[in-house]
Amino acid sequence: MNIAAFLDAPAREDPGRAALIVDDAPVTYGALHEEVGRWAATLAAAGIGAGDHVALADWGGTRSTAVTLAAAHLGAASAQMNPLLTSDELAQLATVAACRPVGVADAGAAAALRKAVGEVIEVPSGSPSPPPRAPGGAADALILFTSGTTGLPKAVPISHDMLVKRITEYRPAFSAERPPNVGMMCVPSFHVGGMLGLLLALWGGDTTVVLPRFDAGRWIDAVERHRAASSFLVPTMLARILDHPRAKTADLSSLRAISYGAAAAPVALVTRAMEVWPDVGFMNTFGQTETLGGYTALTPDDHRDPARIGSVGRVLPGVEVRIVDPASGADVPDGETGEVWVRSAQNVVEGWLHTGDLARRDPDGYIYPSGRMSETINRGGEKFAPSEVAEVVRAHPAVADVGVAGVPDEEMGERVGVAVKVRAGTAPPTLEELREFCRGRLAPFKLPERLVVVDVLPYNETGKLPRRAIAALF
Protein backbone atom coordinates (compact mmCIF):
# COMPACT_ATOMS: atom_id res chain seq x y z
CA MET A 1 0.00 0.00 0.00
CA ASN A 2 1.08 3.58 -0.70
CA ILE A 3 0.41 5.80 2.35
CA ALA A 4 -1.37 8.28 0.06
CA ALA A 5 -4.16 5.68 -0.05
CA PHE A 6 -4.99 6.45 3.59
CA LEU A 7 -7.29 9.24 2.37
CA ASP A 8 -9.15 7.22 -0.27
CA ALA A 9 -11.86 5.61 1.86
CA PRO A 10 -12.82 8.60 4.04
CA ALA A 11 -12.71 10.98 1.05
CA ARG A 12 -14.99 8.65 -0.90
CA GLU A 13 -17.39 7.51 1.84
CA ASP A 14 -17.53 10.55 4.14
CA PRO A 15 -15.96 13.51 2.28
CA GLY A 16 -17.49 16.07 4.65
CA ARG A 17 -15.80 14.62 7.73
CA ALA A 18 -13.10 16.89 9.18
CA ALA A 19 -9.59 15.54 8.66
CA LEU A 20 -7.77 18.56 10.10
CA ILE A 21 -8.74 21.63 12.06
CA VAL A 22 -6.15 24.35 11.43
CA ASP A 23 -6.54 27.77 13.06
CA ASP A 24 -10.04 26.65 14.10
CA ALA A 25 -11.02 26.06 10.45
CA PRO A 26 -11.98 22.48 9.46
CA VAL A 27 -10.40 20.85 6.42
CA THR A 28 -12.55 17.95 5.23
CA TYR A 29 -11.26 14.63 3.94
CA GLY A 30 -12.69 15.49 0.52
CA ALA A 31 -10.88 18.84 0.42
CA LEU A 32 -7.61 17.33 1.69
CA HIS A 33 -7.78 14.59 -0.95
CA GLU A 34 -8.14 17.23 -3.67
CA GLU A 35 -5.26 19.25 -2.19
CA VAL A 36 -3.03 16.19 -2.31
CA GLY A 37 -3.93 15.83 -5.99
CA ARG A 38 -3.05 19.46 -6.71
CA TRP A 39 0.30 19.13 -4.97
CA ALA A 40 1.07 15.84 -6.71
CA ALA A 41 0.43 17.48 -10.09
CA THR A 42 2.55 20.50 -9.08
CA LEU A 43 5.48 18.41 -7.90
CA ALA A 44 5.31 16.23 -11.01
CA ALA A 45 5.42 19.36 -13.19
CA ALA A 46 8.55 20.42 -11.26
CA GLY A 47 10.22 17.16 -12.27
CA ILE A 48 9.66 15.14 -9.10
CA GLY A 49 9.13 11.43 -9.68
CA ALA A 50 9.65 7.98 -8.22
CA GLY A 51 12.71 7.68 -6.02
CA ASP A 52 13.23 11.43 -5.59
CA HIS A 53 13.59 13.18 -2.22
CA VAL A 54 11.87 16.55 -1.75
CA ALA A 55 12.80 19.02 0.99
CA LEU A 56 9.77 20.11 3.04
CA ALA A 57 10.32 22.90 5.61
CA ASP A 58 6.92 23.60 7.07
CA TRP A 59 4.81 23.54 10.21
CA GLY A 60 1.99 21.07 10.67
CA GLY A 61 -1.12 21.92 8.68
CA THR A 62 -2.86 21.44 5.36
CA ARG A 63 0.14 22.15 3.13
CA SER A 64 2.64 19.96 4.99
CA THR A 65 0.13 17.09 5.18
CA ALA A 66 -0.81 17.38 1.51
CA VAL A 67 2.81 17.61 0.32
CA THR A 68 3.83 14.60 2.41
CA LEU A 69 1.10 12.49 0.83
CA ALA A 70 1.54 14.01 -2.63
CA ALA A 71 5.23 13.13 -2.73
CA ALA A 72 4.36 9.62 -1.57
CA HIS A 73 1.69 9.41 -4.30
CA LEU A 74 4.40 10.05 -6.91
CA GLY A 75 6.74 7.45 -5.42
CA ALA A 76 8.94 10.22 -4.01
CA ALA A 77 9.63 10.98 -0.34
CA SER A 78 9.38 14.24 1.57
CA ALA A 79 12.40 15.10 3.73
CA GLN A 80 10.80 16.66 6.80
CA MET A 81 12.78 19.71 7.98
CA ASN A 82 12.37 22.18 10.81
CA PRO A 83 11.42 25.58 9.28
CA LEU A 84 13.37 27.36 12.04
CA LEU A 85 16.67 26.09 10.66
CA THR A 86 19.05 28.43 8.88
CA SER A 87 19.89 28.07 5.21
CA ASP A 88 23.20 26.39 6.05
CA GLU A 89 21.45 23.90 8.35
CA LEU A 90 18.78 23.19 5.73
CA ALA A 91 21.45 22.72 3.08
CA GLN A 92 23.20 20.18 5.28
CA LEU A 93 19.98 18.20 5.70
CA ALA A 94 19.25 18.41 1.97
CA THR A 95 22.71 17.02 1.27
CA VAL A 96 22.53 14.07 3.66
CA ALA A 97 19.03 13.24 2.36
CA ALA A 98 20.09 13.60 -1.30
CA CYS A 99 17.22 16.00 -2.05
CA ARG A 100 16.41 17.27 -5.53
CA PRO A 101 16.94 21.03 -6.11
CA VAL A 102 13.29 21.78 -5.47
CA GLY A 103 11.42 22.02 -2.19
CA VAL A 104 8.28 23.23 -0.45
CA ALA A 105 8.30 25.67 2.44
CA ASP A 106 6.30 27.82 4.78
CA ALA A 107 6.56 31.51 3.85
CA GLY A 108 8.84 32.15 6.82
CA ALA A 109 11.28 29.44 5.71
CA ALA A 110 11.06 29.95 1.95
CA ALA A 111 14.08 32.25 1.60
CA ALA A 112 16.33 29.98 3.65
CA LEU A 113 15.23 26.84 1.82
CA ARG A 114 15.58 28.54 -1.56
CA LYS A 115 19.19 29.39 -0.70
CA ALA A 116 19.70 25.79 0.44
CA VAL A 117 18.17 23.84 -2.45
CA GLY A 118 17.20 26.18 -5.30
CA GLU A 119 13.55 26.29 -6.39
CA VAL A 120 10.91 26.58 -3.64
CA ILE A 121 7.15 26.16 -4.06
CA GLU A 122 4.77 27.70 -1.53
CA VAL A 123 1.38 27.09 -3.17
CA PRO A 124 0.22 24.40 -5.60
CA SER A 125 -0.41 25.30 -9.22
CA GLY A 126 -1.64 21.93 -10.46
CA SER A 127 -5.15 20.60 -11.00
CA PRO A 128 -6.78 18.05 -8.63
CA SER A 129 -5.99 15.33 -11.21
CA PRO A 130 -2.54 13.96 -10.39
CA PRO A 131 -0.52 11.38 -12.31
CA PRO A 132 -1.30 7.73 -11.53
CA ARG A 133 -0.31 6.64 -8.04
CA ALA A 134 3.03 4.88 -7.71
CA PRO A 135 3.30 1.60 -5.79
CA GLY A 136 4.33 1.81 -2.15
CA GLY A 137 6.03 -1.25 -0.74
CA ALA A 138 9.73 -0.93 0.04
CA ALA A 139 10.05 2.52 -1.56
CA ASP A 140 10.84 5.48 0.71
CA ALA A 141 7.64 7.20 1.87
CA LEU A 142 9.25 9.95 3.93
CA ILE A 143 12.55 10.93 5.51
CA LEU A 144 13.01 12.09 9.09
CA PHE A 145 16.21 13.32 10.69
CA THR A 146 18.02 12.55 13.90
CA SER A 147 21.21 14.02 15.32
CA GLY A 148 24.29 11.83 15.21
CA THR A 149 26.91 11.69 17.94
CA THR A 150 29.46 13.15 15.53
CA GLY A 151 27.36 16.27 15.05
CA LEU A 152 26.26 15.40 11.52
CA PRO A 153 22.49 14.86 11.25
CA LYS A 154 21.39 11.48 9.97
CA ALA A 155 18.67 10.98 7.40
CA VAL A 156 16.32 8.16 8.35
CA PRO A 157 14.37 6.93 5.30
CA ILE A 158 11.11 5.17 6.18
CA SER A 159 9.36 2.94 3.66
CA HIS A 160 5.66 2.60 2.93
CA ASP A 161 5.76 -0.98 4.21
CA MET A 162 7.23 0.11 7.56
CA LEU A 163 4.65 2.85 8.05
CA VAL A 164 1.70 0.73 6.98
CA LYS A 165 2.70 -2.11 9.29
CA ARG A 166 3.25 0.24 12.24
CA ILE A 167 0.01 2.15 11.76
CA THR A 168 -2.32 -0.73 10.96
CA GLU A 169 -1.19 -2.52 14.13
CA TYR A 170 -2.34 0.44 16.24
CA ARG A 171 -5.66 1.48 14.73
CA PRO A 172 -8.48 -0.10 12.69
CA ALA A 173 -8.98 1.30 9.21
CA PHE A 174 -11.57 4.01 8.57
CA SER A 175 -15.21 3.08 9.00
CA ALA A 176 -18.00 5.49 8.14
CA GLU A 177 -20.02 4.06 11.03
CA ARG A 178 -17.36 4.89 13.65
CA PRO A 179 -17.37 8.52 14.82
CA PRO A 180 -13.98 10.22 14.60
CA ASN A 181 -11.73 10.62 17.60
CA VAL A 182 -10.64 14.25 17.99
CA GLY A 183 -6.95 14.52 18.83
CA MET A 184 -4.55 17.42 19.37
CA MET A 185 -1.35 17.68 17.34
CA CYS A 186 0.98 20.17 19.00
CA VAL A 187 4.33 18.49 18.33
CA PRO A 188 5.82 19.28 14.93
CA SER A 189 5.01 17.02 12.00
CA PHE A 190 8.74 16.85 11.21
CA HIS A 191 9.22 14.86 14.44
CA VAL A 192 8.46 11.15 14.49
CA GLY A 193 5.78 11.55 17.17
CA GLY A 194 3.90 14.21 15.25
CA MET A 195 4.15 12.48 11.87
CA LEU A 196 3.09 9.05 13.15
CA GLY A 197 0.21 10.55 15.10
CA LEU A 198 -0.99 12.40 12.01
CA LEU A 199 -0.81 9.36 9.72
CA LEU A 200 -2.48 7.21 12.36
CA ALA A 201 -5.39 9.66 12.54
CA LEU A 202 -5.79 9.82 8.75
CA TRP A 203 -5.76 6.02 8.48
CA GLY A 204 -8.54 5.78 11.07
CA GLY A 205 -10.60 8.64 9.67
CA ASP A 206 -10.08 10.72 12.80
CA THR A 207 -9.93 14.49 13.21
CA THR A 208 -6.65 16.20 14.12
CA VAL A 209 -6.66 19.66 15.67
CA VAL A 210 -3.35 21.18 14.56
CA LEU A 211 -1.42 23.75 16.55
CA PRO A 212 1.42 24.66 14.16
CA ARG A 213 3.30 26.33 17.04
CA PHE A 214 2.71 25.22 20.61
CA ASP A 215 1.30 27.70 23.10
CA ALA A 216 -0.16 26.53 26.41
CA GLY A 217 -3.09 28.95 26.32
CA ARG A 218 -3.97 28.06 22.74
CA TRP A 219 -3.75 24.35 23.58
CA ILE A 220 -6.22 24.79 26.44
CA ASP A 221 -8.55 26.88 24.26
CA ALA A 222 -8.42 24.34 21.42
CA VAL A 223 -9.14 21.35 23.66
CA GLU A 224 -12.08 23.21 25.16
CA ARG A 225 -13.46 24.51 21.83
CA HIS A 226 -13.08 21.34 19.76
CA ARG A 227 -13.67 18.83 22.57
CA ALA A 228 -10.39 17.05 21.95
CA ALA A 229 -10.10 13.64 23.59
CA SER A 230 -6.39 12.92 23.23
CA SER A 231 -3.02 14.60 22.84
CA PHE A 232 0.68 13.77 22.72
CA LEU A 233 2.91 16.15 24.68
CA VAL A 234 6.58 16.67 25.34
CA PRO A 235 7.07 17.04 29.13
CA THR A 236 8.00 20.71 28.72
CA MET A 237 4.62 21.33 27.07
CA LEU A 238 2.81 19.49 29.85
CA ALA A 239 4.56 21.65 32.46
CA ARG A 240 3.60 24.88 30.69
CA ILE A 241 -0.02 23.78 30.38
CA LEU A 242 -0.23 22.96 34.09
CA ASP A 243 1.35 26.33 34.95
CA HIS A 244 -1.19 28.23 32.86
CA PRO A 245 -3.84 30.13 34.86
CA ARG A 246 -6.69 28.43 32.95
CA ALA A 247 -5.45 24.87 33.47
CA LYS A 248 -7.77 24.30 36.43
CA THR A 249 -10.73 26.42 35.30
CA ALA A 250 -11.16 25.57 31.60
CA ASP A 251 -13.62 22.84 30.61
CA LEU A 252 -11.22 20.07 29.61
CA SER A 253 -13.67 17.30 30.45
CA SER A 254 -13.40 15.90 26.91
CA LEU A 255 -9.80 14.81 27.56
CA ARG A 256 -9.50 11.06 27.96
CA ALA A 257 -5.88 10.25 27.10
CA ILE A 258 -2.54 12.05 27.24
CA SER A 259 0.63 10.35 26.05
CA TYR A 260 4.00 11.92 26.67
CA GLY A 261 7.58 11.27 25.63
CA ALA A 262 10.49 12.56 23.49
CA ALA A 263 12.30 13.69 26.66
CA ALA A 264 12.56 12.67 30.31
CA ALA A 265 9.52 13.53 32.42
CA PRO A 266 10.11 14.41 36.10
CA VAL A 267 8.08 12.22 38.43
CA ALA A 268 6.75 15.31 40.24
CA LEU A 269 5.40 16.68 36.95
CA VAL A 270 3.54 13.49 36.06
CA THR A 271 2.14 13.18 39.60
CA ARG A 272 0.92 16.77 39.43
CA ALA A 273 -0.76 16.21 36.06
CA MET A 274 -2.59 13.15 37.40
CA GLU A 275 -3.85 15.20 40.34
CA VAL A 276 -5.11 18.02 38.10
CA TRP A 277 -6.78 15.62 35.61
CA PRO A 278 -7.78 12.51 37.61
CA ASP A 279 -10.03 11.20 34.83
CA VAL A 280 -7.35 11.25 32.15
CA GLY A 281 -5.35 8.13 31.29
CA PHE A 282 -1.62 8.87 31.02
CA MET A 283 0.75 6.90 28.79
CA ASN A 284 4.54 7.30 28.74
CA THR A 285 6.21 6.15 25.52
CA PHE A 286 9.92 5.65 24.96
CA GLY A 287 11.58 5.36 21.58
CA GLN A 288 13.38 7.22 18.83
CA THR A 289 13.20 7.94 15.12
CA GLU A 290 14.99 4.72 14.16
CA THR A 291 12.38 2.66 16.04
CA LEU A 292 9.46 4.55 14.46
CA GLY A 293 8.45 5.99 17.80
CA GLY A 294 7.85 4.18 21.04
CA TYR A 295 9.01 0.65 21.73
CA THR A 296 8.00 0.68 25.41
CA ALA A 297 4.92 2.02 27.17
CA LEU A 298 3.96 2.82 30.75
CA THR A 299 0.20 2.27 30.68
CA PRO A 300 -2.48 4.25 32.55
CA ASP A 301 -2.81 1.33 34.99
CA ASP A 302 0.95 1.39 35.59
CA HIS A 303 0.70 5.08 36.45
CA ARG A 304 -1.43 4.19 39.48
CA ASP A 305 1.63 2.60 41.08
CA PRO A 306 3.83 5.45 42.44
CA ALA A 307 6.92 3.24 42.15
CA ARG A 308 6.40 2.89 38.39
CA ILE A 309 5.97 6.55 37.40
CA GLY A 310 9.73 7.01 36.96
CA SER A 311 9.73 4.12 34.49
CA VAL A 312 8.99 4.15 30.77
CA GLY A 313 7.17 0.85 31.13
CA ARG A 314 7.64 -2.50 29.48
CA VAL A 315 8.32 -3.39 25.86
CA LEU A 316 5.44 -3.45 23.41
CA PRO A 317 4.32 -6.69 21.72
CA GLY A 318 6.71 -7.85 19.02
CA VAL A 319 9.65 -5.89 20.46
CA GLU A 320 12.80 -7.41 21.96
CA VAL A 321 15.03 -5.38 24.28
CA ARG A 322 18.44 -6.15 25.74
CA ILE A 323 20.30 -4.10 28.37
CA VAL A 324 23.94 -4.48 27.39
CA ASP A 325 27.38 -3.59 28.69
CA PRO A 326 28.58 -1.25 25.88
CA ALA A 327 32.17 -2.37 26.30
CA SER A 328 31.62 -6.13 26.09
CA GLY A 329 28.24 -6.48 24.37
CA ALA A 330 27.14 -8.84 27.14
CA ASP A 331 23.74 -8.55 28.80
CA VAL A 332 23.85 -7.02 32.27
CA PRO A 333 21.80 -8.38 35.19
CA ASP A 334 18.48 -6.80 36.13
CA GLY A 335 19.02 -3.67 38.18
CA GLU A 336 22.31 -2.74 36.50
CA THR A 337 22.64 0.07 33.96
CA GLY A 338 23.60 -0.62 30.37
CA GLU A 339 22.86 0.46 26.80
CA VAL A 340 19.42 -0.38 25.43
CA TRP A 341 19.43 -2.55 22.31
CA VAL A 342 16.17 -3.00 20.42
CA ARG A 343 15.07 -5.46 17.75
CA SER A 344 11.65 -5.39 16.13
CA ALA A 345 9.88 -5.30 12.80
CA GLN A 346 9.22 -1.58 13.28
CA ASN A 347 12.93 -0.68 13.32
CA VAL A 348 14.13 1.08 10.20
CA VAL A 349 17.26 -1.09 10.21
CA GLU A 350 17.54 -4.85 10.47
CA GLY A 351 18.98 -6.62 13.49
CA TRP A 352 19.72 -5.12 16.88
CA LEU A 353 19.60 -1.32 17.04
CA HIS A 354 22.12 0.15 19.49
CA THR A 355 19.98 3.03 20.76
CA GLY A 356 22.60 4.95 22.74
CA ASP A 357 20.12 5.16 25.64
CA LEU A 358 21.28 4.05 29.08
CA ALA A 359 18.76 2.30 31.31
CA ARG A 360 18.21 -0.42 33.88
CA ARG A 361 15.46 -3.06 33.92
CA ASP A 362 13.78 -4.36 37.06
CA PRO A 363 12.79 -8.02 37.57
CA ASP A 364 9.25 -7.27 36.35
CA GLY A 365 10.53 -5.94 33.01
CA TYR A 366 10.02 -2.23 33.67
CA ILE A 367 12.72 -0.02 32.15
CA TYR A 368 14.15 3.04 33.91
CA PRO A 369 16.20 5.40 31.68
CA SER A 370 19.33 7.05 33.05
CA GLY A 371 20.54 9.27 30.20
CA ARG A 372 22.33 9.04 26.87
CA MET A 373 25.67 7.58 25.93
CA SER A 374 26.02 10.15 23.18
CA GLU A 375 26.64 13.85 23.42
CA THR A 376 23.25 14.83 22.01
CA ILE A 377 21.48 17.74 23.72
CA ASN A 378 17.76 17.17 24.26
CA ARG A 379 16.16 20.57 24.80
CA GLY A 380 12.43 20.08 25.30
CA GLY A 381 12.37 17.28 22.72
CA GLU A 382 14.52 19.15 20.16
CA LYS A 383 17.67 17.03 19.79
CA PHE A 384 20.94 18.23 18.29
CA ALA A 385 24.68 17.76 18.64
CA PRO A 386 26.80 20.10 20.82
CA SER A 387 29.35 20.35 18.01
CA GLU A 388 26.79 22.24 15.88
CA VAL A 389 26.74 25.01 18.50
CA ALA A 390 30.47 24.85 19.19
CA GLU A 391 31.35 25.37 15.53
CA VAL A 392 29.41 28.64 15.41
CA VAL A 393 30.51 29.95 18.82
CA ARG A 394 34.14 29.23 17.97
CA ALA A 395 33.91 31.74 15.12
CA HIS A 396 33.29 34.60 17.58
CA PRO A 397 36.37 36.91 17.52
CA ALA A 398 36.74 36.82 21.32
CA VAL A 399 36.57 33.02 21.64
CA ALA A 400 39.80 31.00 21.64
CA ASP A 401 38.19 27.65 22.48
CA VAL A 402 34.76 26.38 23.44
CA GLY A 403 32.97 23.40 24.95
CA VAL A 404 29.22 22.83 24.70
CA ALA A 405 26.98 20.49 26.69
CA GLY A 406 23.41 20.05 27.78
CA VAL A 407 22.86 21.48 31.26
CA PRO A 408 20.08 19.79 33.28
CA ASP A 409 17.01 21.99 33.55
CA GLU A 410 13.71 21.38 35.34
CA GLU A 411 11.57 22.95 32.61
CA MET A 412 13.29 22.02 29.33
CA GLY A 413 15.12 18.87 30.37
CA GLU A 414 18.37 20.42 29.18
CA ARG A 415 19.57 23.93 28.31
CA VAL A 416 22.44 24.80 25.98
CA GLY A 417 25.52 25.40 28.12
CA VAL A 418 28.60 27.05 26.58
CA ALA A 419 32.00 27.20 28.25
CA VAL A 420 34.45 29.54 26.53
CA LYS A 421 38.13 30.29 26.82
CA VAL A 422 38.71 33.91 25.80
CA ARG A 423 41.50 35.09 23.50
CA ALA A 424 44.33 36.90 25.29
CA GLY A 425 43.77 40.61 25.55
CA THR A 426 40.08 40.30 24.63
CA ALA A 427 37.07 41.07 26.81
CA PRO A 428 34.81 38.05 27.34
CA PRO A 429 31.45 38.21 25.53
CA THR A 430 28.25 38.40 27.54
CA LEU A 431 25.61 35.74 27.08
CA GLU A 432 23.40 38.15 25.16
CA GLU A 433 26.29 39.17 22.87
CA LEU A 434 27.03 35.51 22.19
CA ARG A 435 23.37 34.76 21.46
CA GLU A 436 23.19 37.71 19.08
CA PHE A 437 26.33 36.52 17.28
CA CYS A 438 24.81 33.04 16.85
CA ARG A 439 21.38 34.29 15.82
CA GLY A 440 20.86 33.60 12.13
CA ARG A 441 23.65 31.04 12.17
CA LEU A 442 21.74 28.61 14.40
CA ALA A 443 18.10 27.73 14.89
CA PRO A 444 16.60 29.57 17.91
CA PHE A 445 16.43 26.44 20.06
CA LYS A 446 20.19 25.89 19.62
CA LEU A 447 21.24 29.34 20.90
CA PRO A 448 23.44 29.43 24.05
CA GLU A 449 21.45 29.74 27.28
CA ARG A 450 24.13 29.28 29.94
CA LEU A 451 27.62 30.80 29.73
CA VAL A 452 30.71 30.25 31.82
CA VAL A 453 34.12 31.76 31.07
CA VAL A 454 37.07 29.54 32.02
CA ASP A 455 40.86 29.76 31.95
CA VAL A 456 41.21 26.11 30.90
CA LEU A 457 38.73 23.70 29.33
CA PRO A 458 38.64 20.19 30.89
CA TYR A 459 40.39 18.16 28.19
CA ASN A 460 41.26 14.62 29.26
CA GLU A 461 44.54 12.76 28.78
CA THR A 462 43.54 11.61 25.29
CA GLY A 463 42.84 15.16 24.16
CA LYS A 464 39.06 14.79 24.22
CA LEU A 465 36.61 17.20 25.83
CA PRO A 466 34.12 15.07 27.81
CA ARG A 467 30.64 16.54 27.81
CA ARG A 468 30.07 15.53 31.42
CA ALA A 469 33.13 17.52 32.43
CA ILE A 470 31.78 20.54 30.55
CA ALA A 471 28.35 20.18 32.15
CA ALA A 472 30.03 20.02 35.58
CA LEU A 473 31.35 23.56 35.02
CA PHE A 474 27.78 24.83 35.35
Order of alpha helices (4+ residues) and beta strands (2+ residues): alpha-beta-beta-alpha-beta-alpha-beta-alpha-beta-alpha-beta-beta-beta-alpha-beta-alpha-beta-alpha-beta-alpha-beta-alpha-beta-beta-alpha-beta-beta-beta-beta-beta-beta-beta-alpha-beta-beta-alpha-beta-alpha
